[in-house]
Amino acid sequence: MASRILLVRHGQTQWSATGRHTGLTDIPLTDEGRRTALLLGARLARAPWDGLAGAEVRTSPLSRAAETASLAGFTRAKEWDALVEWDYGEYEGLTPAELQERRPGVNIWRDGVPGGETLAQLAARVDEVIAWARSAPRDVLVFAHGHVLRTLGARWLGLDASFGASLRLDPTSLSVLGWAYGAPAIERWNDTGHLG
């Protein structure tokens, strides 16, 4: 079996609910974020996932991801710094509207983030995750954050990290990166069916 990566974006936080760029600030889950993490866990416990007993599980060390993993039933998740969110530097905590007020027309995927992590640095971290995932024939499950997971989707496909701008991810969504005819493919993206 070729390895797949199952991606879970963490549950809702106060900042994600208002669209604030939440990089390294450790914002906890809201009650809604905890509720949806439990729903995700119930989904992954059923067929076809059956609890993913054979999967290796990693999580960002930031509490919003680690708590999502735990509430979803994956207490065996190992923390890994490679999965932390993009360091937004001076843009940390700003909403897209506030960012546009400061710098009209700015696009962080194109223009970067002053005082933060470059897109190339983020891509290098993500490439490390992909190399680990492909290192053995087993599924892996990661709990992380919107922008780092969007970058992971782009890089899995062999595309420039900036393609992540075109891959939307909602809180507590499930995505699966796998294979089609021997080539990397997106099997499932931004699936929130367990929340309905």
BAFI-3210 file (N, C-alpha, C; in Angstrom, 3 decimals, decimal comma, padded with zeros to 6 digits):
// residues 196
n [1|2|3|4|5|6|7|8|9|10|11|12|13|14|15|16|17|18|19|20|21|22|23|24|25|26|27|28|29|30|31|32|33|34|35|36|37|38|39|40|41|42|43|44|45|46|47|48|49|50|51|52|53|54|55|56|57|58|59|60|61|62|63|64|65|66|67|68|69|70|71|72|73|74|75|76|77|78|79|80|81|82|83|84|85|86|87|88|89|90|91|92|93|94|95|96|97|98|99|100|101|102|103|104|105|106|107|108|109|110|111|112|113|114|115|116|117|118|119|120|121|122|123|124|125|126|127|128|129|130|131|132|133|134|135|136|137|138|139|140|141|142|143|144|145|146|147|148|149|150|151|152|153|154|155|156|157|158|159|160|161|162|163|164|165|166|167|168|169|170|171|172|173|174|175|176|177|178|179|180|181|182|183|184|185|186|187|188|189|190|191|192|193|194|195|196]
n.u [000,842|000,651|001,727|-000,528|-001,532|-003,545|-005,223|-006,030|-007,509|-007,327|-009,908|-012,372|-011,280|-011,359|-010,033|-009,892|-012,557|-013,079|-011,431|-008,802|-005,277|-003,607|-000,819|001,767|000,693|-000,812|-003,810|-006,702|-009,149|-012,577|-015,797|-017,352|-015,339|-014,303|-016,553|-016,867|-014,493|-014,930|-017,008|-015,622|-013,863|-015,706|-016,522|-014,114|-013,775|-015,554|-016,361|-015,168|-012,788|-012,271|-010,998|-008,334|-006,176|-003,648|-002,266|000,315|000,477|000,682|000,975|000,714|002,438|001,014|-001,713|-004,347|-004,350|-003,287|-005,191|-007,437|-006,668|-006,526|-009,195|-010,473|-009,800|-007,205|-004,958|-002,473|-000,989|002,002|003,817|005,055|007,234|007,471|004,927|003,769|001,940|002,268|004,538|003,447|004,636|004,685|002,045|000,558|-002,402|-003,958|-006,884|-007,951|-009,122|-008,044|-005,385|-005,453|-006,075|-003,693|-001,836|-002,790|-003,955|-002,184|-000,985|-000,382|000,615|001,926|003,390|004,601|005,439|006,281|008,888|008,336|008,041|009,443|007,830|009,286|010,691|008,550|007,640|009,849|009,677|007,250|007,923|009,586|007,714|006,283|008,275|008,676|006,124|006,062|007,981|007,458|005,237|002,446|-000,511|-000,616|-001,607|-002,239|-002,566|-003,097|-002,741|-004,442|-002,916|-000,412|-001,239|-002,515|-000,330|001,004|-000,720|-000,312|002,445|002,544|001,445|003,497|003,659|004,320|004,629|002,950|000,608|-001,040|-002,680|-004,965|-006,321|-008,703|-009,406|-011,483|-012,196|-011,757|-011,852|-011,487|-009,028|-007,547|-004,560|-003,336|-002,880|-003,067|-003,049|-000,329|000,704|001,039|-001,932|-004,978|-007,234|-009,407|-010,792|-011,063|-013,277|-016,168|-018,261|-018,899|-019,747|-022,277]
n.v [-001,199|002,142|005,054|007,341|010,673|011,805|014,701|016,946|019,931|021,992|022,512|025,154|028,380|031,424|033,308|032,089|032,057|034,700|035,232|035,985|036,124|033,508|032,498|031,633|032,295|030,973|030,017|028,858|026,221|026,968|026,366|025,370|024,503|022,377|020,718|020,022|018,659|016,333|015,272|014,764|012,792|010,735|010,173|009,224|006,942|005,156|002,973|004,061|004,296|003,192|003,819|004,136|002,499|001,536|003,766|006,251|009,001|012,464|015,721|019,280|021,138|023,260|024,240|024,281|022,482|020,149|019,635|019,179|016,783|015,094|015,198|014,039|011,476|010,630|010,262|009,246|010,792|012,289|015,182|017,595|019,935|020,674|020,889|023,231|026,322|028,718|031,286|034,369|036,794|040,291|040,353|038,842|038,084|039,875|040,582|039,683|042,013|044,073|043,770|044,473|047,160|048,140|047,411|047,769|045,484|043,472|040,122|037,398|034,945|035,598|037,920|037,570|037,724|040,270|040,152|037,580|034,095|032,930|031,934|029,964|028,850|027,779|025,910|024,184|023,007|021,658|019,910|018,210|016,888|015,538|013,837|012,214|011,045|009,533|007,658|005,069|002,265|003,045|004,596|008,039|010,407|013,738|016,523|019,852|023,168|025,759|027,215|025,885|023,295|023,702|024,420|022,002|020,402|021,548|021,059|018,262|017,589|018,339|020,962|024,539|026,130|028,337|027,647|026,785|028,876|028,512|026,462|025,993|025,608|024,565|024,921|021,974|020,248|017,423|016,033|014,144|013,068|011,269|008,862|008,531|006,461|006,031|008,561|011,466|012,607|014,390|012,956|013,618|016,671|019,302|018,265|018,359|016,813|015,409|017,317|018,135]
n.w [000,000|-000,936|000,767|002,345|003,209|005,709|006,461|009,021|009,766|012,599|015,125|015,518|016,659|018,620|017,088|014,523|013,902|013,379|011,307|011,758|011,218|012,455|013,596|015,320|017,756|020,565|020,563|022,189|021,541|020,798|022,384|020,302|018,581|020,082|020,147|017,413|016,977|018,428|016,872|014,497|015,435|015,982|013,387|012,216|013,658|012,603|009,758|006,574|007,909|010,428|012,859|012,220|013,061|012,272|011,475|011,581|013,744|013,923|015,387|015,326|017,825|018,910|020,942|019,884|017,749|018,914|020,917|019,340|018,099|020,357|021,375|019,219|019,579|019,218|021,046|020,910|019,260|018,202|018,982|016,663|015,514|012,839|011,892|012,804|012,440|009,738|010,354|010,764|011,263|011,258|010,542|012,216|013,925|012,507|010,571|007,200|006,091|007,691|007,036|004,326|004,612|005,652|003,660|000,694|-001,738|-001,081|-001,003|000,831|-000,048|-002,336|-001,729|000,699|004,270|006,339|008,697|009,407|008,554|005,516|002,440|001,193|003,356|004,803|002,904|002,866|005,411|005,103|003,025|004,412|006,018|004,035|003,001|005,249|005,409|003,080|003,577|004,378|003,816|004,914|006,253|007,258|009,695|010,217|012,365|012,111|010,852|008,943|006,800|006,695|006,075|003,622|002,096|002,248|000,731|-001,828|-002,232|-002,070|-004,499|-006,105|-006,813|-006,811|-003,641|-003,428|-004,694|-002,730|-002,038|-003,484|-002,326|-000,237|003,254|005,825|009,385|011,329|009,184|006,961|004,930|002,279|000,986|-001,629|-004,137|-007,716|-010,372|-009,916|-009,514|-007,403|-005,817|-005,015|-002,965|-001,404|-000,280|002,046|003,409|005,195|005,982|008,302|010,031|009,506]
ca.u [000,000|001,367|001,325|-001,405|-001,576|-004,844|-004,996|-007,129|-007,305|-007,845|-011,232|-012,526|-010,820|-011,931|-009,381|-010,277|-013,953|-013,100|-010,516|-007,487|-004,105|-003,187|000,376|002,370|-000,077|-001,448|-005,213|-007,411|-010,399|-013,846|-016,695|-017,703|-014,172|-014,243|-017,686|-016,624|-013,400|-015,575|-017,723|-014,602|-013,412|-016,745|-016,464|-012,906|-013,905|-016,424|-015,910|-014,080|-011,543|-012,126|-010,084|-006,974|-005,300|-002,287|-001,687|001,160|-000,251|001,480|000,223|001,386|002,435|000,115|-002,804|-005,566|-004,204|-003,091|-006,471|-008,300|-006,235|-006,911|-010,653|-010,878|-009,452|-005,842|-004,055|-001,127|-000,333|003,279|003,975|006,127|007,348|007,319|003,507|003,228|001,417|003,122|004,831|002,990|005,401|003,934|000,638|-000,088|-003,582|-004,718|-007,854|-007,640|-009,519|-007,035|-004,169|-005,648|-005,986|-002,268|-001,127|-003,791|-003,544|-001,210|-001,341|000,761|001,158|002,788|004,217|005,283|005,028|007,442|009,226|007,898|008,652|009,246|007,100|010,285|010,938|007,363|007,665|010,892|009,107|006,222|008,612|010,052|006,538|005,990|009,317|008,358|004,907|006,368|009,109|007,024|003,898|001,359|-001,148|-000,276|-002,661|-001,655|-003,445|-002,311|-003,341|-004,888|-001,929|000,611|-001,854|-002,728|000,997|001,271|-001,470|000,372|003,744|002,284|001,199|004,694|003,457|004,890|003,874|001,949|-000,657|-001,856|-003,671|-006,172|-006,839|-009,387|-009,590|-012,310|-011,873|-012,127|-012,053|-010,685|-008,537|-006,702|-003,616|-002,975|-002,275|-003,909|-002,199|001,068|001,100|000,388|-003,261|-005,877|-008,367|-010,512|-010,286|-011,946|-014,499|-016,754|-019,510|-019,151|-020,241|-023,646]
ca.v [000,000|003,410|005,880|008,500|011,602|012,349|016,017|017,548|021,273|022,090|023,073|026,604|029,216|032,772|034,008|031,520|032,447|036,079|035,324|036,549|035,309|032,899|031,701|031,009|032,614|029,715|030,310|027,595|025,937|027,409|025,234|024,829|023,766|021,100|019,899|019,477|017,684|015,079|014,745|014,206|011,536|009,727|009,786|008,432|005,651|004,302|002,609|003,155|004,635|002,191|004,265|004,321|001,851|001,361|005,031|007,068|010,251|013,595|016,952|020,513|021,288|024,321|023,580|024,119|021,249|019,009|019,334|018,574|015,382|014,369|015,063|013,134|010,119|010,280|010,660|008,747|011,737|012,857|016,578|017,793|021,360|020,883|021,095|024,495|027,206|029,738|032,428|035,523|037,992|041,516|040,189|038,005|038,648|040,765|039,999|040,087|043,409|044,927|043,640|045,273|048,574|048,448|047,232|047,441|044,566|042,477|038,702|036,795|033,846|036,209|039,004|037,192|038,307|040,921|039,746|036,203|032,995|033,013|030,812|028,916|028,178|026,979|024,783|023,246|022,242|020,785|018,855|017,255|016,090|014,657|012,793|011,284|010,296|008,588|006,813|003,700|001,996|003,101|005,907|008,951|011,357|014,920|017,579|021,078|024,487|026,039|027,552|024,832|022,159|024,106|024,301|020,572|019,940|022,007|020,399|016,846|017,497|018,771|022,334|025,594|026,325|029,395|027,057|026,652|029,953|028,038|025,302|026,435|024,613|025,004|024,269|020,573|019,549|016,230|015,934|012,964|013,128|009,904|008,549|008,128|005,941|006,164|009,959|012,099|013,127|014,736|012,032|014,271|017,965|020,178|017,496|018,659|016,060|014,980|018,456|018,443]
ca.w [000,000|-000,946|001,905|002,173|004,340|006,085|007,054|009,777|010,300|013,974|015,323|015,582|017,767|018,494|015,982|013,225|013,667|012,878|010,174|012,103|010,931|013,717|013,365|016,502|018,959|020,972|020,864|022,459|020,852|021,377|022,646|018,997|018,104|020,811|019,698|016,076|017,092|018,851|015,705|013,607|016,026|015,767|011,970|011,938|014,349|011,778|008,416|006,188|008,603|011,491|013,907|011,691|014,046|011,770|011,017|012,455|013,971|014,394|015,569|015,700|019,286|019,363|021,666|019,094|016,969|019,823|021,574|018,323|017,978|021,567|021,428|018,152|019,994|018,807|022,123|020,593|018,355|018,640|018,576|015,696|015,190|011,392|011,600|013,315|011,399|009,146|011,221|009,988|011,584|011,559|010,200|013,236|014,575|011,631|009,638|005,826|005,865|008,338|006,238|003,113|005,000|005,804|002,388|-000,327|-002,786|-000,628|-000,989|001,546|-000,847|-003,356|-001,209|001,936|005,544|006,942|010,050|009,652|007,825|004,078|001,869|000,943|004,636|005,076|001,966|003,298|006,529|004,545|002,277|005,431|006,383|002,903|002,971|006,339|005,058|001,996|003,976|004,671|003,268|005,898|006,286|008,342|010,031|010,842|012,864|011,997|010,677|007,591|005,771|006,558|005,383|002,229|001,484|002,127|-000,428|-003,043|-002,390|-002,338|-005,932|-006,818|-007,252|-005,985|-002,397|-003,596|-005,128|-001,528|-002,017|-004,174|-001,603|000,984|004,319|006,944|010,664|011,573|007,910|006,677|003,556|002,067|-000,120|-001,979|-005,423|-008,843|-011,446|-009,535|-009,330|-006,252|-006,130|-003,915|-002,915|-000,702|000,177|002,813|003,673|006,510|006,052|009,681|010,819|009,119]
c.u [000,875|000,838|000,405|-001,218|-003,010|-004,567|-006,231|-006,708|-007,966|-009,239|-011,198|-011,895|-011,501|-011,323|-009,774|-011,721|-014,062|-012,100|-009,159|-006,367|-003,539|-002,012|000,827|001,659|-000,908|-002,858|-005,953|-008,657|-011,567|-014,662|-017,106|-016,547|-014,020|-015,369|-017,399|-015,451|-013,954|-016,339|-016,757|-014,115|-014,418|-016,734|-015,275|-012,925|-014,720|-015,743|-016,051|-012,787|-011,238|-011,061|-008,646|-005,913|-003,859|-001,598|-000,753|000,493|000,698|000,574|001,169|001,377|001,514|-001,185|-004,051|-005,522|-004,103|-004,395|-007,458|-007,966|-006,708|-008,419|-011,174|-010,469|-008,046|-004,832|-002,633|-000,356|000,937|003,385|005,191|006,128|007,184|005,878|002,936|002,796|002,499|003,307|004,541|003,712|004,512|002,446|-000,123|-001,255|-004,426|-005,740|-007,422|-008,002|-008,503|-005,729|-004,273|-005,618|-004,533|-001,530|-002,124|-003,208|-002,579|-001,811|-000,168|001,387|002,128|003,824|004,953|004,749|006,251|007,648|008,834|008,677|008,413|008,454|008,056|010,606|009,762|007,345|008,709|010,403|008,106|006,860|009,179|008,898|006,220|007,012|009,060|007,158|005,204|007,450|008,729|005,607|002,827|000,733|-000,599|-001,419|-002,011|-002,744|-002,631|-003,228|-003,590|-003,793|-000,852|000,027|-002,151|-001,410|001,355|000,526|-000,785|001,655|003,580|002,112|002,424|004,613|004,166|003,999|002,777|000,618|-001,589|-002,905|-004,997|-006,845|-007,442|-009,505|-010,400|-011,867|-012,490|-012,455|-011,098|-010,301|-007,643|-005,865|-003,143|-002,400|-003,352|-002,973|-000,714|001,565|000,398|-000,923|-003,989|-007,068|-009,607|-009,961|-011,389|-013,301|-014,975|-018,087|-019,880|-019,751|-021,707|-024,685]
c.v [001,247|004,287|007,020|009,402|012,041|013,624|016,467|018,948|021,321|022,695|024,590|027,201|030,572|033,507|033,416|031,914|033,855|036,297|035,908|035,581|034,805|031,976|031,014|031,377|031,390|029,976|028,990|027,432|026,600|026,162|024,567|024,016|022,418|020,163|019,250|018,492|016,328|014,446|014,123|012,863|010,415|009,249|008,873|007,085|004,654|003,933|003,839|003,357|003,654|002,546|004,448|003,719|001,732|002,641|005,623|008,436|011,294|014,810|018,125|020,595|022,398|023,701|023,371|022,860|020,036|018,634|018,720|017,100|014,562|014,142|014,115|011,688|009,689|010,790|010,163|009,689|012,292|014,288|016,725|019,253|021,649|021,204|022,398|025,372|028,156|030,857|033,685|036,826|039,154|041,394|039,328|038,755|039,555|039,978|040,373|041,551|044,375|044,911|044,494|046,772|049,007|048,436|046,815|046,535|043,479|041,075|037,973|035,651|034,363|037,139|038,679|037,929|038,940|040,475|038,329|035,203|033,180|031,799|029,652|028,153|027,284|025,744|023,747|022,395|021,216|019,624|017,790|016,331|015,089|013,523|011,758|010,418|009,225|007,579|005,370|003,503|001,886|004,476|006,726|009,941|012,525|015,916|018,869|022,257|024,777|026,261|026,487|023,627|022,485|024,024|022,844|019,986|020,314|021,219|018,899|016,619|017,901|020,191|023,320|025,804|027,366|028,865|026,838|027,740|029,502|026,864|025,742|025,282|025,218|024,330|022,872|019,819|018,367|016,251|014,708|013,184|011,715|009,830|008,225|007,725|006,192|007,576|010,542|012,766|013,547|013,787|012,695|015,606|018,740|019,533|017,791|017,932|015,605|016,105|018,765|017,808]
c.w [000,000|000,186|001,463|003,386|004,523|006,868|007,807|010,192|011,680|014,000|015,465|016,834|017,618|017,316|014,631|012,885|013,092|011,751|010,482|011,722|012,262|013,431|014,631|017,796|019,325|021,486|021,091|021,586|021,561|021,727|021,336|018,407|018,789|020,360|018,344|016,071|017,522|017,689|014,704|014,134|015,826|014,315|011,689|012,648|013,529|010,460|007,507|006,962|009,731|012,522|013,470|012,615|013,570|011,357|012,058|012,548|014,543|014,514|015,751|017,226|019,794|019,868|020,822|018,231|017,879|020,530|020,580|018,165|019,165|021,634|020,357|018,447|019,648|019,834|021,869|019,669|018,983|018,116|017,666|015,264|013,703|011,016|012,158|012,151|010,908|010,172|010,414|010,330|011,951|011,265|011,207|013,868|013,704|010,808|008,217|005,544|006,479|007,552|004,963|003,415|005,095|004,472|001,312|-001,424|-002,352|-000,662|-000,347|000,767|-001,913|-002,734|000,078|003,154|006,217|008,394|010,388|008,821|006,324|003,607|001,575|002,231|005,017|004,184|002,379|004,475|006,022|003,767|003,223|005,862|005,276|002,820|004,062|005,966|004,019|002,370|004,256|004,136|004,345|005,809|007,439|008,491|010,731|011,211|012,864|011,679|009,200|006,563|005,618|005,822|003,918|001,450|001,279|000,928|-001,735|-003,278|-002,642|-003,840|-006,761|-007,328|-006,334|-004,757|-002,549|-004,121|-003,933|-001,403|-002,614|-003,468|-000,270|001,976|005,451|008,242|010,754|010,283|007,801|005,206|003,470|000,824|-000,399|-003,371|-006,452|-009,979|-011,177|-009,325|-008,112|-006,657|-004,853|-003,990|-002,329|-000,198|000,881|003,090|005,094|006,679|007,441|010,537|010,556|010,006]
res [m|a|s|r|i|l|l|v|r|h|g|q|t|q|w|s|a|t|g|r|h|t|g|l|t|d|i|p|l|t|d|e|g|r|r|t|a|l|l|l|g|a|r|l|a|r|a|p|w|d|g|l|a|g|a|e|v|r|t|s|p|l|s|r|a|a|e|t|a|s|l|a|g|f|t|r|a|k|e|w|d|a|l|v|e|w|d|y|g|e|y|e|g|l|t|p|a|e|l|q|e|r|r|p|g|v|n|i|w|r|d|g|v|p|g|g|e|t|l|a|q|l|a|a|r|v|d|e|v|i|a|w|a|r|s|a|p|r|d|v|l|v|f|a|h|g|h|v|l|r|t|l|g|a|r|w|l|g|l|d|a|s|f|g|a|s|l|r|l|d|p|t|s|l|s|v|l|g|w|a|y|g|a|p|a|i|e|r|w|n|d|t|g|h|l|g]
***
